[in-house]
Amino acid sequence: MSRIRDNYEKSLWNRLTRWVNGETDPFQGKMEMKPLREAELKGDSVYNPDQLDQKKVEQYLDDLSKNKEMRAFRLFYALGSVALCLLLISVLLLTVSYLPVLGSPTGPNNNEVSARYIEKGMEESGAVNIVTNMILSYRGFDTFGETCVLFIAATCVIILLRRSEKEIENARETDWKYEPKPDAILQKVTIILVPVIFLYGFYIILNGHLSPGGGFSGGATIGAGLILYVTTFGFHRTQRFFGEKTYDLVKVGALSLYSVTMIYYFYTGANMLKNVIPLGTPGNILSSGMILPINIFVGLEVACTMYAFFALFRRGGM
């Protein structure tokens, strides 16, 4: 065993691993350093033929009167850039010329799909807001994919920027930027504004099927309120009600419940089964079937994603 250990310690792989980890210098004791001359020790300029040759090359390249190749290249570069821009403009104008006239009944936007959204949307989904009806009902698969993209994006940022608890504690003690200085005016204004922002965000989410709004805009509003609070009072105080465990519970729980809901919709729709969830009376807050819960799930997902991006780019943790 000792021979195997000795062979491994002398192996090229072990030396490479130690060098990559910064444990040793592979050239230490094996490279003879040439002693500095007296002029170099004093800081005086020393003749360096390579440096002088480099300066001559740069002067030759910059002198366009003598360098015909560089002058031709710059002329070709300028003409090529102009030609490429003109070609792109021509292609775009040609594409626009083939577009249908605005409001034309034969246009691709005036087909049976949009007519179905307008004429049958409220009857089939129970949502007064046609846009929410289209996004969360007819095109629910696309919206579910977008929500998964938000979850994956936040996860990737956590993997890349997250630091250990010890690093966060050390940074908190040495860097005042993580915990802002107390500002009486800003704190008083924030205490008044943040509850109003949260309330307005939840209002947008809960009324997304009745009026313009929904999970994305309402979640962005709630996320902005969280960012305002943490900017004013710091992460230590924010963690009292929205720490890392709360973030994980809300984000994973919202996406999981959203997934279960959409799986039910996909299964019933693909198998031509009747949706047993009541749509309610259009115009009431408790209507539109599962669109209201989906709006809530999407709003929580968006709010958590916005806060996670801010917290991770700010200090590497929540």
C-alpha positions, -999 to 999 in steps of 0.1 A, spaced: 0 0 0 28 24 8 43 18 -27 10 26 -43 7 58 -22 42 69 -31 36 63 -68 4 83 -66 21 112 -48 48 113 -75 23 109 -104 16 136 -130 -21 135 -122 -15 142 -85 9 171 -93 -17 185 -118 -45 183 -92 -25 200 -65 -15 227 -90 -51 233 -101 -62 236 -64 -34 261 -58 -16 238 -33 18 238 -50 38 254 -78 50 229 -103 80 250 -113 91 256 -77 127 244 -73 129 233 -110 133 266 -128 163 288 -126 154 325 -124 178 349 -141 189 376 -117 178 411 -124 203 436 -137 211 467 -117 192 489 -141 161 468 -137 163 469 -99 165 507 -100 134 509 -123 153 524 -152 142 517 -187 160 487 -203 164 481 -240 139 456 -251 141 448 -288 108 430 -288 90 460 -273 106 483 -299 95 460 -327 60 459 -313 59 497 -314 71 498 -349 44 474 -360 17 495 -343 30 527 -359 30 509 -393 -6 497 -389 -18 531 -378 -1 549 -406 -27 545 -434 -7 565 -459 19 537 -460 -2 507 -451 -23 500 -483 -37 467 -470 -51 483 -438 -66 512 -458 -82 487 -482 -96 467 -453 -111 497 -436 -127 508 -469 -141 473 -474 -154 472 -438 -172 505 -442 -188 496 -476 -197 461 -464 -214 475 -433 -235 499 -454 -243 471 -479 -254 448 -451 -277 475 -436 -292 482 -469 -299 445 -476 -315 441 -442 -337 472 -447 -347 458 -482 -357 425 -467 -377 441 -440 -395 464 -464 -402 435 -487 -417 415 -458 -439 444 -448 -452 448 -483 -466 412 -481 -484 418 -449 -522 421 -451 -539 455 -449 -548 465 -413 -584 454 -406 -586 432 -437 -612 404 -432 -589 379 -450 -560 386 -426 -545 358 -406 -556 375 -373 -592 375 -384 -599 338 -384 -620 313 -366 -596 311 -336 -600 348 -326 -637 346 -333 -640 316 -310 -622 335 -282 -645 364 -285 -678 346 -291 -674 315 -269 -648 326 -244 -670 337 -216 -694 307 -221 -667 281 -221 -644 295 -193 -666 318 -173 -639 346 -174 -650 381 -184 -614 391 -193 -608 376 -228 -570 380 -225 -569 360 -192 -593 335 -207 -570 330 -237 -538 328 -217 -548 305 -189 -575 284 -206 -571 281 -244 -534 285 -243 -528 272 -208 -500 249 -221 -479 279 -232 -484 297 -199 -475 266 -180 -443 264 -200 -435 301 -193 -440 295 -156 -416 266 -157 -391 288 -174 -393 313 -145 -387 284 -121 -357 271 -140 -343 306 -144 -344 312 -107 -329 278 -100 -300 285 -124 -293 318 -107 -293 301 -73 -268 275 -85 -245 301 -100 -247 329 -74 -256 313 -41 -230 314 -14 -227 294 18 -241 307 51 -205 313 64 -197 335 34 -229 354 38 -223 360 75 -187 372 68 -199 395 40 -227 409 62 -201 419 88 -177 435 64 -199 450 37 -225 476 48 -243 474 14 -261 443 24 -277 460 54 -286 496 45 -281 524 69 -313 534 88 -332 562 71 -361 575 92 -380 591 62 -375 561 39 -385 536 65 -417 555 74 -427 559 38 -419 522 32 -440 510 61 -470 529 46 -464 519 10 -455 482 12 -488 471 26 -506 491 -1 -484 476 -28 -491 441 -15 -528 447 -13 -529 461 -48 -508 432 -61 -533 407 -46 -562 427 -60 -547 425 -95 -543 387 -91 -577 380 -77 -595 402 -103 -574 389 -133 -604 370 -147 -626 401 -144 -605 430 -154 -570 437 -170 -543 421 -148 -536 386 -136 -509 366 -121 -479 380 -140 -487 417 -134 -499 411 -98 -468 390 -90 -445 416 -104 -462 442 -81 -458 420 -50 -422 413 -60 -416 451 -63 -430 455 -28 -406 429 -14 -376 445 -31 -386 479 -17 -389 465 18 -355 447 17 -338 477 2 -351 498 31 -348 475 61 -322 450 49 -322 412 46 -321 405 83 -354 421 91 -370 407 59 -361 371 69 -385 374 98 -415 369 75 -399 359 42 -368 338 47 -353 310 26 -376 283 39 -407 304 32 -394 312 -2 -388 275 -10 -423 266 3 -441 292 -16 -422 288 -49 -422 250 -50 -457 247 -36 -472 272 -62 -455 255 -91 -466 220 -79 -502 230 -74 -502 247 -108 -488 215 -123 -515 194 -108 -542 218 -120 -528 218 -156 -524 181 -157 -561 177 -148 -570 201 -177 -547 184 -201 -560 149 -192 -597 159 -195 -592 179 -227 -571 152 -245 -596 125 -236 -627 145 -244 -639 143 -208 -663 168 -192 -648 194 -168 -665 188 -135 -652 221 -119 -681 246 -119 -675 279 -138 -697 300 -116 -714 331 -126 -694 354 -150 -686 387 -132 -684 372 -97 -651 369 -79 -655 332 -75 -660 323 -111 -641 311 -142 -634 276 -128 -597 271 -121 -585 303 -137 -586 321 -104 -564 295 -86 -540 294 -115 -537 332 -114 -528 329 -77 -501 303 -84 -486 323 -113 -486 355 -92 -467 338 -63 -442 322 -88 -435 356 -104 -432 374 -71 -407 348 -57 -387 349 -89 -383 387 -88 -372 387 -52 -348 358 -58 -331 376 -86 -326 407 -66 -314 389 -34 -290 366 -53 -275 393 -73 -273 415 -42 -257 392 -17 -257 357 -30 -285 344 -8 -319 351 7 
